[in-house]
């Protein structure tokens, strides 16, 4: 279930197994693989919910062209997780519209 060859990210070689947080869960992935690949390997398919209709979105293009896989990573919103390399200790959050769940509409992330 892991991406081995990616057209944007350098060829992935299994590096160190690291821990990261997704919402309130501790997960594991390989350092350097895309965040989206690590999430998929852990069974996570929904990355965000649309702003107007709260519809779920996940990986679509997997090359950084669309915005279906955007999430909040280490406090930064709209990170394209399909091309963002995983690093130990990252905090990855589901994105709801333009922010995190329960956030004030005026809150800056």
C-alpha positions in Angstrom: 0.0 0.0 0.0 3.0 2.4 -0.2 4.0 4.6 -3.1 7.5 3.4 -4.3 8.0 5.7 -7.4 6.6 9.2 -7.5 6.9 11.6 -10.4 7.5 14.7 -8.2 9.2 13.5 -5.0 12.6 11.8 -5.5 12.5 8.1 -5.7 11.5 6.8 -2.3 13.8 4.5 -0.4 12.7 3.1 2.9 14.3 5.3 5.4 13.8 5.4 9.2 10.4 4.5 10.5 9.1 7.6 12.4 6.1 8.6 14.5 3.8 11.5 13.6 0.5 12.7 14.9 -2.7 12.7 12.8 -5.5 14.5 14.6 -5.4 12.8 18.0 -3.7 9.6 17.0 0.0 8.6 16.9 0.9 6.9 13.6 4.0 5.7 11.9 5.5 6.2 8.4 8.8 6.3 6.7 10.8 9.5 6.8 10.8 11.1 3.4 7.7 9.4 2.0 4.8 11.7 1.3 2.5 12.5 4.2 -0.4 11.2 2.0 1.3 7.9 1.5 1.9 7.5 5.2 -1.7 8.3 5.9 -3.0 5.9 3.3 -0.8 3.1 4.8 -2.4 3.8 8.1 -5.9 3.6 6.6 -6.7 7.4 6.4 -8.4 8.3 3.2 -10.1 11.7 4.1 -7.7 14.6 4.3 -10.1 17.6 4.2 -13.7 18.7 4.0 -14.9 21.3 1.5 -15.8 24.8 2.8 -19.3 25.1 1.4 -20.8 21.6 1.5 -18.4 19.9 4.0 -17.8 17.1 1.5 -14.8 14.8 2.1 -11.8 14.9 -0.1 -8.6 12.8 -0.3 -5.8 12.1 -2.7 -6.8 12.7 -6.3 -3.9 13.6 -8.6 -1.0 12.7 -6.2 1.3 15.1 -8.0 0.5 18.4 -6.3 -1.7 19.9 -9.0 -5.1 19.8 -7.3 -6.0 20.7 -3.8 -7.9 17.6 -2.7 -5.2 16.4 -0.3 -4.5 19.7 1.5 -4.2 19.5 5.3 -2.9 21.4 8.2 0.7 20.4 8.8 2.6 21.8 11.8 0.1 24.6 12.0 0.3 25.5 8.3 -2.9 25.2 6.4 -3.3 24.2 2.7 -0.2 21.9 2.6 -0.4 19.5 -0.4 0.3 16.3 1.5 0.8 14.2 -1.7 4.2 16.0 -2.3 5.2 17.0 1.2 7.8 14.6 2.7 7.0 13.1 6.1 9.3 14.0 9.0 9.5 12.7 12.5 7.2 14.4 15.0 5.0 16.2 12.4 1.5 17.2 13.5 -1.0 16.6 10.7 -4.6 17.7 11.1 -7.7 17.2 9.0 -8.6 20.5 7.3 -12.2 21.8 7.5 -12.7 24.4 4.8 -9.9 26.9 5.4 -9.1 25.9 9.0 -9.2 23.2 11.6 -12.5 21.8 13.1 -14.0 24.1 15.6 -11.8 27.0 14.7 -13.1 30.5 14.7 -13.6 31.8 11.2 -11.2 34.7 11.9 -8.5 32.4 13.4 -5.3 32.4 11.4 -3.5 29.1 11.2 
